[in-house]
Amino acid sequence: MIEPHAPAPPGAPPPWRGHGGPGAQAGLPVRPGIGRFLVLAGVFVCAACGLVYELELVALAAYLIGDSVTQASVVLSVMVFAMGIGSLAAKRLRPRAALGFGAIEAALALVGGCSALALYAAFAWTGDWGGMWASGSRYLLVAFSLAIGLLIGAEVPLLLELIQRIRRQDAAGAVADLFAADYVGALVGGLAFPFLLLPWLGQLTGALLTGTVNALVGGALVLGLFRHDLTRRARWLLLVTNLIVLGLLATAAVHVDDFERAARRAVYGKDVRVALQTGVQEVVLTGGRDGRPLSLFLDGRLRISGRDEHRYHRALVHPALRAGPHARVLVLGGGDGLAAREVLRHEDVRQVDIVELDPGVVRLARTDPALSALNGHAHDDDRVRVFTEDSFAWLRGVRPTQRYDVVISDLPDPEITASTKLYSQEFYGLAREVLAPDGRMVVHAGPVSSRRHVFWTVDATVRATGLRTTPYRVTAADPGFVTGPDRTAHTSRSPHDWGFVLATRPEGGRRPPPALGTGAARLDATDRVRDLPPSTLVHPRYAG
């Protein structure tokens, strides 16, 4: 029951403003129960938007900078810290909770909605792919994480104040209701990002749409439900601010395709022929016509280049095949067909099985005229079979009777977090199980000159499975434009090269070292970094 209260003097604020007393519902345009429902619905939507911003920063940072574990740790830790600071700072806004919440939601919509655009713009137009960008990008990532965290943290105390003004209840009950709506909203946002926003709209448009929803809900909640808690001037100020934010987001959404094309030209050059999202990664093809060399980028990293890819693939394939029988060959990765092209040069090869995670890369290797010409139309050869599956999962499911004379590991760089399991002792143990008794395995192990620790960790990990290794390397023909799995141009002043580890079973006594050919140079004991532990699934050792 509502207790009577004395009428307010003319021009005074409603009696419920700021203290949430029993007459709190007097200034509401709806009944208290509906008002509480609307506030909790707003909490739900704002929480979903907040988590989308968070996941967007993690995903974009991992794509642009690499090492998803590090980037996720930076974003989450900075954001949680900032949320605590934001909650403390919001205490000063409690007397003007409605206005403060409306302003915070408008700022959050603008900052969160434009964060992906800003990061991608900095990536595209901030010089080289090298260390300067990596350092600057981390500062920008931290700045956005800090700003978004501060604004999200400020939401909770203000929303708690607003929900108490509608109908006073004990603090524990109000906090429980608020957090329940917040956590359920976070669940919905967390599921919507990978399954709806990212595949259907992409990172840039998805962030802009999230900001639009955020601004609409925040503005509607304050201007619709708590408008009597605002002065006339404050209502107009908040309305104009939200309209400006919505206008900016809408303008960005209209021009996002033009922006993305311009940024892509800044990153990859003007000769971009194909750019698509496969559901696994972004695939970009440049060149391949009018005499220009073909380049293939996967998630922004140079995978192959027609300038010197033949040096990499010949060094990867031929030493292993020349060292013994090679009727049956397994290629892990290599969906572009270039490793298979080199394998098929040996006429006595009877079967080539390729295990590639991304069917989009395989489809492009078959259908793009320039790429299919570069791989010699390897996918059209009757001896080639393709399995579109994760290499680790595929090896676990292979029947024990399947044995290969040669296993070729043509996989992304071990320093990329998603690839560390494919450079683990467990992975090489599975690969050993499918090797014939006199079989060989060859592993792309990254550059030797600039990442010695990583290269020799791969060697130590392979040796930990009981295989005997022969490490070797080959230098790029054009040191300024190295290619291979996930290598980029101009990333180091060191001479560019590729390192490989050729492994054989120890049974049958020690054999003479294989003849490498292909311009490769064997690495001896004086080159080795000693006493390195192997990398495992639960303890990856490729960071840094």
N, C-alpha and C positions, 0 to 999 in steps of 0.2 A: 504494500500500500504506500502511496506517495504522501509524505507528510507535507502540510501546508508551509509555505515560507512567505516572508514579507515581500511585497512587490519592490522591484529594483527602482531606484531613482532614474529619471530620464537620462538616456545616453550611457547608463552604466552597463557593463557586460552582463550576460546571463548569470544567474546565481550559481550555476554549476561549473562555470569556467574555472579551471585550475585546481579544484579540490575534489571533484568527483563525488559529491554528496548525494543524498538520496533523491534530490531533484534533478539529477544529471540529465535525465531524458527530456527535460523540458525544452531544450534547444534543438532537439533532433527532428528532422523531417519524417522519420519513421519510428516505429515502436522499438523499444530497447532490444528485444530479441532479434529483430531483423537487423538492427544496427550492429550488434555484436557479430552476427553472421557475416555481414558485409566487411567488417574490419578483418575478421579471420580469413575471409576469402582474399582480401587484399594482401594479407600476410602470406598466404599460399602462393599467389602469383609473384609477389616480390621475391620470395625465397627461390622460386623456380628460376626467375631471371638472374638472381645473384649467382646461382650455381652455374648457369649457362655462361655467364661472364668468366667465371673461374676456369671452367673447362675449356673455354675458347682460348684463354691466355696460355693454358698448359699445352693445348694442341698446336697452336700457332708457334709457340716458342720452340717446341720439339721439332716442328717442321723447319723453321727458319734457322735455328741455332744448332739443333741436334741434341743427343743425350737426353731422352725424355725423363729419366729418373731425376737428373739434376734440375731440369727446368720445372718439373712438378714439385720438387722439394722447395725450390725458390719461391714459386708462386704461392703454394699452400702456406708455407711458414710465414712469409711476409704478410699475406692476406689475413691469416688468423691473428697475428700480432697487431695489425692495423685495426682489426675489428674490435679488439680490446680497447685500444686508444680511442676509437670512434665512440664506443659505448660510454667511456668516461667523459668525453667531450660533450656528448649529447645531454648530459645532466643540466647543463646551462640552458638548454632549449626547452626544458619541460614546461615552463610557464607559457610558452608559445608552441606547444607540441604540434598543433595542426599545421601552422605555417612552416615550422621547421621540417616536419615530415614531408610536406609538399615540395619544399625547396630541395631537400636531399634526394627525393625521387627524381626530380627533374635533372639534377646534376648527375645522378647515377645513370639515368637513361642516356644522357649525352656522352659521358665518359666511357661507360661500358659498351654502348652501341658503336662508338667510333674507335674503340681500342684496337680492334683487328685491322681496321683501315690504317691507323697510325703506325702500327708495328710493321705492316706489309709495305707501307710507303717508305719507312726508314730503311727497310731491307732492300727495297728496289733502288732507291736513289742515294744511298749512303756508300758510295765508292765501291771498293773491291769486295770479294767474298772472304777476305782474310781476317786477320786478328783484330783490326780496327773495328770492323763491323761487329764481330762477336762481342767485344767489350762494350761498345755503344749500345748494342741491342739488349744486353743484360741490364744496363742502367734504365733503359726505357721500359723493359719488362718489370723491373722492380718498382718504377714510378707508377705504372698502371696498377700493379698489384696493391701498392700502398694506398693509392687514391680510392680504388674500388672497395678495398677492405675497410677503410675509414668510413665510407658512406654506408656500407652494409651494416657495420657495427653500430652506427648511429640510429639505424632503423628500430632496433629492438626496444630500447628504453622509451622512445617516443610512441611506438605502437602500444606498449604496455600502459603508458599514460592515457592514451586515447581510449583504449578498451575499458579502462577503469572509469573514465568519465561517463561512459554510456551507462554502466551499471556496476556499482561498487561490489567487489567480491574479495575474498581473502587472497593475499598475494600469491600463495602457492598455487591456488586454483587458476588464477589469471595467467601465471607463468606457464603452467601446464598446458592450458588451452593455446596460448601463443606459440609455444615451442612445438606442439603437436602439428599445428597448421604449417609452421615453418619447416619442419622436417619432412612432412608429406610433400610440400611444395618442392623441396630440394630433391626428393626422389623423382618427382615428375620431370623437373628440369634436367636432372642427371640422365634420365632415360631418353628424354626428347632430343638432347644434343647429338648423341651418336646415331640414333635411329631415325630421326626426322630432320632436324635442322641441317646437320652436316651433309648427309647424302642428297637431300632435296634442294637445299638452298646454298650450300657452301658456307665457308667460314665468314666471309664478309657480309653477305646478305643476311645470314642467320643472326649475326650479332646486331645488325641494324634493326631487324624485325623484333628482336628481344628488347632492344632499347625503346622501340615504339610502344610495345605492350607495357613495358615498365612505366613510361611516361603517362600513357592513357589511364592505367589503373591507379597510379599514385595521384594524378590530378583529379580524376573522377571521385576518388574516395574523399579527398579533402574538400574539394569544391562542392561536392554533392552532399556529403554526410555532415561535415563539420564547417560549413560555410558561415554559420552564425558565430563561430569562434574566431572569425577573421574580420578585421575592419574592411570597409569598402575598398580602401586603397590596397590593402593586402590581397583581397580577392582578385582585383584587376591585375596587380603585379604578378600574382601566381598564374593567372590565366594567360597573360601575355608571355610569360617565361615558358610555360608549357607549349604554347603555340609555336614559339621560336624553336624550341627543342624538336618538336615534331616536324617543323618545316625543314630544319637542318638534316634530320634523319631521312625524311622523305626525299630531299634533294640528293643526298648521298646514295640512297637506294636507286634512284632513277639513273644516276651516272656511274653506278658501281661496275657495270660491264666495261664501260669506256676506261675507267680507272684501272681495272684489272688488266685490260689489254695493254695500256700504257706501261703499267708496272712490269708486266711480263716482258715487254720489249726492252725495258731498262735492265732487267735481270738476264734475259737470254739473248738479247740482240733483236734486230728487226726481222730476222728471217724465221719466225716461229710459224711452223706449218700445222702442227697438231698440238692441242692442249686439252687434256681431258682428265676427269676424275674417275678412276676405275672402281671405286669402292674400297680399294686397298691403299692407293697412293695417287698423287698427281703425276701424270705422264706428259712430258713435253718433247716434241721432236722439232729440231731446227735444221735448216740446210737440206742437203740431199737432192738439190736440183740446181741447174745452171752452173754445174761444176763446183758448187760449194759443198764442203764436207758435211756429212750427217752427224748430228749430235743427239743423244738421247739422255734426258734428265728424268730422274725419278725423285719426287719430293724435293726438287730444287738442287739435287746433287748430280753432277755429271757422271753418267754411267758408261757411255761409250762415245767415242769420237772417231769418225772415219779417217782422221789424220794419222792415228797411230794405234788403233785398236788391234790391228793384226799382230803387232809386237806382243801385246798382252796375251791375246788368245793363243797364239802359237806357243809362247813360253808356258802357258797354263796347260796345254793339251799334249803337245808332242813328246816331251820327255817321258811322261808316264806311259804313253802308248808304245814308244820305241823300246821300252825296257822289258817287254814281254808280250804274251798273248793279249789280244784286245778284241775278241769277238763280241763280247757283251760289255757295254759301257753305260754307266749311270752318271748323269749330270744333275747335280743339286743346284738349283737356281738356273741361270742361263736361259730364261724364257725368250730372250732376244734372238736365240738361234745361232749366235756367233761361235760359241764353243762347239756346238753340234756341227757347224760348218767345218771346223778343223778336224773333228773326229771323223767325219765322213770322207775326208781326203784319203783315209786308209781304206783301201778296197776290201780288205778282209774283215772289216767290221760288219757284223750281222745284225746287231740290235743296239739302238741308242734310246735309253729311257731318260726323259727330262722331267724333273719335279720342280714346278714353278708355282709359287703362291698366287700370283696375280694373273688370272685369265685374260685381263685386258692387255697385258704386255704380249702374251702369246698371240692374241688376235691381231694386234698391231704388227707383230713380226711376220704374220702370214699375209696381211692385206695391204700394208703400206708399201708402195712400189719401191721407194728408196731403201727402206729397212730390209724388205724381203730380198732385194737385189744384193745388199751388203752381206746378208747371211747365206747367200747362194741358194735361196729357196729351200733351206734345210728342212723346214716343217712339211714340205711336200714329199719328202723322201719316205718311201714305204717302211724303211728300217727305223724310223723315228716314232716313238710314242710319247705323249705328253700327259702328265698327271698334275692337275691343278690342285695342289695341296701344300700345306706346310711341310717342309723337308723333315723336320723332327718327327712330326706325327706320322708321316709316310714311312719313315724308316722303322718306327715302332710296329707298324702293321704289316711289314713285308714278311712273306713266308720264309722260313729258314732255308728252304730248298733253293731260293733265288740267290744266285751268286754272280758277281760281276768281276770281270777281269780288271776293270779300271773304274774307280769312283772319282769324279771330278767335282770339287766343291767350289762353285763359282758364285759366291754369296756376298751380300753387302759387308761393308767394313765392320770388323769386330768392335770398334769403339762406339757404334750406334747401338743404343740400349736394346732395341728390338732384336738385334742380331746376336747378342752375346750367347744365347742358348745354342746357336748354331756354330759356336766356336768353343763349346764346353767339352769337358772330358766325357760326359755322358753321350753327347752327340757323336763324338768320334768313336766311342765304344760301339754305338749302334751301327755306324758306317763300317767298322771292322767286321761285324758279324755278317755283312753281305759281301765281303771280299772273298774271292776264290783263294785257295791256298797259296798260289803264286801271284795274287792280285796286287795292285798298287792303288794308292789313293794320293791325290794331289789337292792341296788346299791353297787358295788365295789367302795370304796372310797380311796384306797391307804393305805400305812402303817400309823399306829397311832403313834408309838414310835418315828419315825424319821421325820415325816412330820405332826405334830399335826395341824398346821395352815391349811394345805390343807384338811386334813380329816374333820375338823370341819367346814370348808367353804362349803364342800359338804353337810354336815348335815344342815347348815343354808340355803343353796340354796333349798334343798328339802322341808324344813319347810316353806319357802317363798311361796310355791304353795298351802299352806293350809293343807298339809299332816302332820300327827303325826308321829314322828320318834322314833325308838329304835336303837341307835348306839351300835355296838358290835365289838369285834375283836377275832381273833384266832392266836395263835403263831405257827410259822413254826416248824415242827419236827426237822429239821436240820437248826439251825439259820445261818449257814454259806452258805446255798444254798437255798435262798428263791425264790419262783416262783409266778406267777400271772401275770396279765396284765402289760407288759412292765417293769418288775422289773429285775434288773441284780444282779449278784452275787457279794458279797464282796464290796458293795457300802457304807457301813456305819458300825461303831462300835456298833451302837445301836442294841438291840435285834430285830430280824426280825419278823414282823407280818403282818397280813392283816386286814384292817378295812372295815366294812360294815355298811350300813344304811338301816334298815328295816322300811318301811313307810306304814301307813294305813290311810284310810279316817277317818275323825273325826266324821262322822255321827253315830248316835246311841249311843252316850255317850261313856265315857272312858271304854275301855276294859282292862282286866288284861294283863300285859305284856306277850308276847309269850314266850313259853319255847324254848330256843335256842338249847340245846344239842350240839352234834358234837364238844365238847371241847371248845365252844365259851364262851367268858366272856362279860357280858353286861357292858357298860360304863355308869356311873351315872353322876349326875350334877356336882360333884366335878372335874370330868375329862374335862368338857366342856370348850372350849375357848369362852368366851361370847362376845356379841355385834359385831359379824362378819357380814358384809353385804353379801347378796347373790351375786353369780356370774351370769352375764347376757351376752347376745351375744355381746353387745356393750361395756361392761365393765367386761371382765374376770378378776378373782381375784385369779388365781392359780399360778402365777409366783413366783419363789423363793423357 
